[in-house]
Amino acid sequence: MEYLLSLFASFQSFAQAVRRILCVISDNDPAGFHCMDKSYLDKKGWVFEFSRVTMFVTTFAPFYAENHSRYNFGAQNAYILFQPEISFAQHDLPPDTHITNWDNPKTVRDHIRVAFKNAGRPYKIRDTIYFPMVLDIVKPLNEMEDEACEWWKRENDFICDNSETGACYTVEEESHTESEEE
């Protein structure tokens, strides 16, 4: 148990653990699709898939602040939620849209977005519905301002800074920044 808690002690360790977990699941896909091995993982059109079932993957962790959409309400553990995308159709959710009727919510999606905002946990709604889904699996600590962390890359390929923002950058960016300072 102590080892598991240390996996999620920081944003970077959590991001790395999520990548490892999703890779293990993907590697053991009985359908043999292995979605985490795809070259287009960071492109629109990629989706997490296991046994021919596409999933909406969401993560929650103790270090997300109370005003973050991934806040886990004081739980000491981190969670990965796998929601089959077919469940959205089964519950008659309307097609995705970047438009929200904030003043007079009409759709289920509007109501969800308004509820998160009213609870003080608004989440980033992009100006398009065509973006890489991988960006929303592990959200940065400040999801409204920070760029997405490239958590899907091997742990040696990205670094999260030690500031409160949890902003990430690649190893290449770090070496480039260091050479500029010299």
Secondary structure, 3 states (H helix, E strand, C coil): CHHHHHHCCCHHHHHHHHHHHHHHHHHCCCCCCCHHHCCCCCCCCCCEEECCEEEEEEEEECCCCCCCCCECCCCCCCEEEEEECHHHHHCCCCCCCCCCCCCCCCCHHHHHHHHHHHCCCCCCCCCCCCCCHHHHCCCCCCCCCCCCCCCCCCHHHEEECCCCCCCEEEHHHHHHHHHHHC
